[in-house]
């Protein structure tokens, strides 16, 4: 089986365990393909995380320099790992998760991918920030992001999907990461005014509950952006990942939720790849059993996709291959999951 999105404790501050140990775990579990996709370095101190500043004694310039150093070390290490697995057990594909923080970072990602195109075979295209504020770090940051839009959840979503579209059009990522990441910290009891999108107050009788499964029904303009983004992904042949990190963090469904996933089936020819977004040994393949049920029983997919790298002479080609769902389900890989 496959994972198209992973991190380690060696190269990201919020990860644990050495990269070699991550690969050993993937090998022991029988992964056929395991992609190495450490984060690209951010280039603005405004986007540093607290733990990155703490490890640099509060010096933002030093923290940014460390990100650059770590990325260079990752590229060298990833190449040595790939050379150590010539037989493809598992197939190691080297990429990076790009940081769609803002337009500046998206353009920098384009430059970085061009500069290292001999090593980086693809990118996972992700948005982690809206209005310059992280939406997956903690509840306080998510709330701050919402507040930056005047507590208007509809406007927050429109901004998210527009930034995602900018990332898509500039980078054309082969794998689109956690498509609806904003749902991670969406308050369970949040209500909104369906006309304006403003988060409801206790005395607002017009407010209705909003969840990760209902916002598309509330606001056709948000749905239109989702459809636009998916149609663009389809135009260049990209895939949307089914990312199980949402499950291990306590959500009911992976990224994307079924409302988005149904639109992927309609507007991106159902091109899904599977990812664990692991940040440590214990997270490799985590919740894959539940993901298989989601794939077969909720989405009723007829096939899954995966990245395939093939070398002929001096040329190396990366393609997106499909696998019939019967072949996916019959794999011995799943016997290790209850």
C-alpha positions as CSV (number, residue, x, y, z in Angstrom):
1,X,0.0,0.0,0.0
2,X,1.0,3.7,-0.2
3,X,1.5,6.9,1.7
4,X,2.2,10.1,-0.2
5,X,2.8,12.4,2.7
6,X,5.2,12.0,5.7
7,X,7.4,13.9,8.1
8,X,10.0,13.0,10.7
9,X,11.4,14.4,13.9
10,X,14.8,15.1,12.3
11,X,13.6,17.9,10.0
12,X,10.4,19.3,11.5
13,X,10.0,20.6,15.0
14,X,6.6,19.1,15.5
15,X,7.7,15.6,14.5
16,X,9.3,12.7,16.4
17,X,11.6,9.8,15.5
18,X,14.5,9.7,13.0
19,X,13.7,9.5,9.3
20,X,15.5,6.1,9.0
21,X,13.2,4.7,11.7
22,X,10.2,5.9,9.8
23,X,11.3,4.1,6.7
24,X,12.1,0.9,8.7
25,X,8.5,1.0,10.1
26,X,7.0,1.5,6.6
27,X,9.1,-1.4,5.3
28,X,8.1,-3.6,8.2
29,X,4.4,-2.9,7.6
30,X,4.7,-3.8,3.9
31,X,4.2,-0.4,2.3
32,X,4.8,-0.6,-1.5
33,X,5.3,3.2,-1.8
34,X,6.3,5.6,0.9
35,X,6.9,9.3,-0.1
36,X,9.2,11.5,1.8
37,X,7.7,15.0,2.0
38,X,9.3,17.2,4.6
39,X,8.0,20.8,4.8
40,X,9.7,23.3,2.5
41,X,11.4,26.1,4.6
42,X,9.3,29.1,5.3
43,X,11.0,32.5,4.6
44,X,9.1,34.9,6.8
45,X,9.4,35.1,10.6
46,X,5.7,35.9,10.8
47,X,5.1,32.2,9.9
48,X,7.4,30.6,12.4
49,X,5.8,28.3,15.0
50,X,6.5,28.8,18.8
51,X,8.6,25.7,19.1
52,X,10.8,26.9,16.2
53,X,11.4,30.2,17.9
54,X,12.1,28.5,21.2
55,X,14.7,26.2,19.7
56,X,16.5,29.4,18.4
57,X,16.2,31.3,21.6
58,X,13.6,33.6,20.2
59,X,15.8,34.7,17.2
60,X,13.6,34.6,14.1
61,X,16.5,35.0,11.7
62,X,18.3,32.1,13.3
63,X,15.1,30.0,13.1
64,X,14.6,30.7,9.4
65,X,18.3,29.7,8.8
66,X,17.7,26.4,10.6
67,X,14.7,25.7,8.4
68,X,16.9,26.2,5.3
69,X,19.7,24.0,6.8
70,X,17.3,21.2,7.8
71,X,15.8,21.2,4.3
72,X,19.2,20.8,2.7
73,X,20.0,18.0,5.1
74,X,16.7,16.3,4.3
75,X,17.4,16.4,0.6
76,X,20.8,14.7,1.1
77,X,19.4,12.2,3.5
78,X,16.4,11.3,1.4
79,X,18.6,10.6,-1.6
80,X,20.7,8.2,0.5
81,X,17.6,6.4,1.7
82,X,16.4,6.1,-1.9
83,X,19.8,4.6,-2.9
84,X,19.5,2.1,-0.1
85,X,16.2,0.8,-1.5
86,X,17.0,0.0,-5.1
87,X,14.6,-3.0,-5.2
88,X,11.7,-0.8,-4.2
89,X,10.7,-2.3,-0.9
90,X,9.3,0.2,-0.4
91,X,9.5,2.5,-3.4
92,X,10.9,5.7,-2.1
93,X,9.7,8.9,-3.8
94,X,11.1,12.2,-2.7
95,X,9.0,15.3,-2.6
96,X,8.1,18.2,-0.3
97,X,5.0,19.6,1.3
98,X,4.9,23.2,0.1
99,X,3.7,26.0,2.4
100,X,1.0,28.0,0.8
101,X,1.2,30.6,3.5
102,X,0.8,33.5,1.0
103,X,1.7,34.5,-2.5
104,X,5.4,35.1,-1.5
105,X,5.7,31.5,-0.2
106,X,3.9,30.1,-3.2
107,X,6.4,31.8,-5.6
108,X,9.3,30.7,-3.4
109,X,8.0,27.1,-3.6
110,X,8.0,27.3,-7.4
111,X,11.6,28.5,-7.3
112,X,12.6,25.7,-4.8
113,X,11.0,23.0,-6.9
114,X,12.8,24.2,-10.0
115,X,16.1,24.5,-8.2
116,X,15.9,20.9,-6.8
117,X,14.1,19.3,-9.7
118,X,16.8,16.6,-9.8
119,X,15.7,15.4,-6.3
120,X,12.2,16.6,-5.7
121,X,9.9,14.6,-7.9
122,X,6.6,16.1,-6.8
123,X,5.0,18.3,-4.1
124,X,2.1,18.0,-1.8
125,X,0.2,21.3,-2.1
126,X,-1.1,22.5,1.2
127,X,-2.6,25.5,2.8
128,X,-2.0,25.9,6.6
129,X,-2.6,29.6,7.0
130,X,-5.3,32.1,6.3
131,X,-4.6,35.8,6.6
132,X,-1.2,34.8,7.8
133,X,-2.6,32.8,10.8
134,X,-2.1,29.1,11.2
135,X,-5.4,27.2,11.2
136,X,-4.2,23.8,12.4
137,X,-1.9,24.7,15.3
138,X,-4.3,25.3,18.2
139,X,-7.8,26.6,18.9
140,X,-6.6,30.1,19.8
141,X,-5.0,30.5,16.4
142,X,-8.0,29.1,14.5
143,X,-10.2,31.6,16.5
144,X,-7.8,34.4,15.6
145,X,-8.0,33.5,11.9
146,X,-11.8,33.6,12.1
147,X,-11.7,37.0,14.0
148,X,-9.5,38.4,11.2
149,X,-12.5,38.0,8.9
150,X,-14.8,39.8,11.3
151,X,-16.0,36.4,12.7
152,X,-17.4,35.6,9.3
153,X,-16.9,31.9,8.6
154,X,-18.1,32.2,5.0
155,X,-15.5,34.8,4.2
156,X,-12.8,32.7,5.9
157,X,-13.7,29.8,3.7
158,X,-13.7,31.9,0.5
159,X,-10.2,33.2,1.4
160,X,-9.0,29.6,2.1
161,X,-10.2,28.2,-1.2
162,X,-8.9,31.3,-3.1
163,X,-5.4,30.9,-1.6
164,X,-5.6,27.2,-2.4
165,X,-6.5,28.0,-6.0
166,X,-3.5,30.3,-6.3
167,X,-1.3,27.5,-5.0
168,X,-2.8,25.1,-7.5
169,X,-2.4,27.4,-10.5
170,X,1.2,28.3,-9.8
171,X,2.5,24.9,-8.7
172,X,0.1,22.3,-10.1
173,X,0.9,19.9,-7.2
174,X,0.5,16.2,-8.1
175,X,-1.0,15.6,-4.7
176,X,-3.3,18.1,-3.0
177,X,-2.8,17.9,0.8
178,X,-5.6,17.8,3.4
179,X,-8.1,19.6,1.1
180,X,-10.3,20.8,3.9
181,X,-7.8,21.3,6.7
182,X,-9.9,24.1,8.3
183,X,-12.3,21.5,9.6
184,X,-9.7,20.3,12.1
185,X,-10.5,22.9,14.8
186,X,-14.0,23.9,13.6
187,X,-15.9,24.3,16.9
188,X,-18.5,21.5,17.3
189,X,-21.2,23.9,18.5
190,X,-20.6,26.8,16.2
191,X,-23.6,28.5,14.6
192,X,-23.7,31.0,11.8
193,X,-26.1,33.4,10.1
194,X,-26.8,31.6,6.9
195,X,-27.2,34.8,4.9
196,X,-24.1,36.7,6.1
197,X,-21.8,33.9,7.3
198,X,-21.2,35.7,10.6
199,X,-20.8,33.5,13.6
200,X,-24.0,33.6,15.6
201,X,-24.5,35.2,18.9
202,X,-26.5,33.8,21.8
203,X,-29.5,36.1,20.9
204,X,-29.3,35.6,17.2
205,X,-32.5,33.7,16.3
206,X,-31.4,33.4,12.6
207,X,-28.3,31.4,13.3
208,X,-28.0,27.8,12.3
209,X,-25.5,25.1,13.2
210,X,-22.6,24.7,10.8
211,X,-20.4,21.6,10.4
212,X,-17.8,20.3,8.0
213,X,-20.7,18.5,6.2
214,X,-23.1,21.4,5.9
215,X,-21.2,24.6,4.9
216,X,-21.3,23.8,1.2
217,X,-25.1,23.6,1.4
218,X,-25.3,27.0,3.1
219,X,-23.2,28.9,0.7
220,X,-23.3,28.2,-3.1
221,X,-20.4,30.7,-3.6
222,X,-18.1,28.5,-1.4
223,X,-19.1,25.4,-3.3
224,X,-18.4,27.1,-6.6
225,X,-14.8,27.7,-5.5
226,X,-14.4,24.1,-4.4
227,X,-15.7,22.9,-7.8
228,X,-13.4,25.4,-9.6
229,X,-10.4,24.2,-7.7
230,X,-11.2,20.5,-8.3
231,X,-11.8,21.1,-12.0
232,X,-8.4,22.8,-12.2
233,X,-6.7,19.9,-10.5
234,X,-8.4,17.6,-13.0
235,X,-7.1,19.8,-15.9
236,X,-3.5,18.9,-15.1
237,X,-4.1,15.4,-13.8
238,X,-3.5,15.9,-10.1
239,X,-4.9,13.9,-7.2
240,X,-6.5,14.7,-3.9
241,X,-5.2,12.8,-0.9
242,X,-7.3,10.9,1.6
243,X,-5.4,11.9,4.6
244,X,-5.8,9.8,7.8
245,X,-4.3,12.3,10.2
246,X,-7.8,13.8,10.6
247,X,-8.9,10.4,12.1
248,X,-6.0,10.1,14.5
249,X,-6.7,13.6,15.7
250,X,-10.3,12.6,16.6
251,X,-12.4,13.7,13.6
252,X,-15.1,11.4,12.2
253,X,-13.8,11.3,8.7
254,X,-10.4,11.8,7.0
255,X,-9.5,14.8,4.9
256,X,-11.5,15.4,2.8
257,X,-14.9,14.9,4.3
258,X,-17.5,13.1,2.2
259,X,-19.1,16.4,0.9
260,X,-15.8,17.4,-0.7
261,X,-15.0,13.8,-1.6
262,X,-18.2,13.4,-3.6
263,X,-17.2,16.5,-5.6
264,X,-13.8,15.0,-6.2
265,X,-15.6,12.1,-7.8
266,X,-17.6,14.4,-10.0
267,X,-15.0,17.0,-10.9
268,X,-11.6,15.3,-10.6
269,X,-12.6,11.8,-11.9
270,X,-12.3,10.4,-8.4
271,X,-8.5,10.6,-8.4
272,X,-7.6,9.9,-4.8
273,X,-4.3,8.8,-3.3
274,X,-3.8,7.6,0.3
275,X,-1.6,9.3,2.9
276,X,-1.0,8.9,6.6
277,X,0.7,12.3,7.0
278,X,2.8,10.6,9.7
279,X,5.1,12.6,11.9
280,X,6.6,9.6,13.9
281,X,6.8,5.8,13.9
282,X,3.5,5.3,15.7
283,X,1.7,7.3,13.0
284,X,2.9,5.3,10.0
285,X,-0.2,3.7,8.6
286,X,-2.3,4.9,11.5
287,X,-6.1,4.6,10.9
288,X,-5.6,2.9,7.6
289,X,-8.2,0.3,8.5
290,X,-10.8,3.0,9.1
291,X,-9.7,4.7,5.9
292,X,-10.3,1.5,3.9
293,X,-13.9,1.5,5.2
294,X,-14.3,5.1,4.3
295,X,-13.0,4.4,0.8
296,X,-15.2,1.3,0.2
297,X,-18.3,1.8,2.3
298,X,-18.8,5.6,2.4
299,X,-17.3,6.8,-0.9
300,X,-17.7,3.5,-2.8
301,X,-14.7,4.2,-4.9
302,X,-13.9,1.9,-7.8
303,X,-10.2,2.6,-7.9
304,X,-7.4,4.3,-6.0
305,X,-4.4,6.0,-7.4
306,X,-0.7,6.1,-6.4
307,X,2.5,7.7,-7.7
308,X,4.8,5.5,-9.7
309,X,8.4,6.4,-10.5
310,X,10.2,4.6,-13.3
311,X,13.7,5.1,-14.6
312,X,14.7,4.3,-18.1
313,X,18.4,5.0,-18.8
314,X,19.1,8.4,-17.4
315,X,15.5,9.6,-17.5
316,X,13.1,9.2,-14.6
317,X,9.4,9.6,-15.0
318,X,6.7,10.1,-12.4
319,X,3.2,9.1,-13.2
320,X,-0.1,8.7,-11.4
321,X,-1.3,5.1,-11.7
322,X,-4.7,3.6,-10.9
323,X,-5.4,0.4,-9.0
324,X,-8.9,-1.3,-9.1
325,X,-10.5,-1.3,-5.7
326,X,-10.7,-5.1,-5.7
327,X,-7.0,-5.2,-5.9
328,X,-6.6,-2.7,-3.1
329,X,-8.9,-4.6,-0.8
330,X,-7.3,-8.0,-1.5
331,X,-3.8,-6.8,-0.5
332,X,-2.3,-8.7,2.5
333,X,-1.3,-5.3,3.8
334,X,-4.7,-4.9,5.4
335,X,-4.4,-8.0,7.6
336,X,-2.5,-6.1,10.2
337,X,-5.4,-3.8,10.9
338,X,-8.3,-4.8,13.1
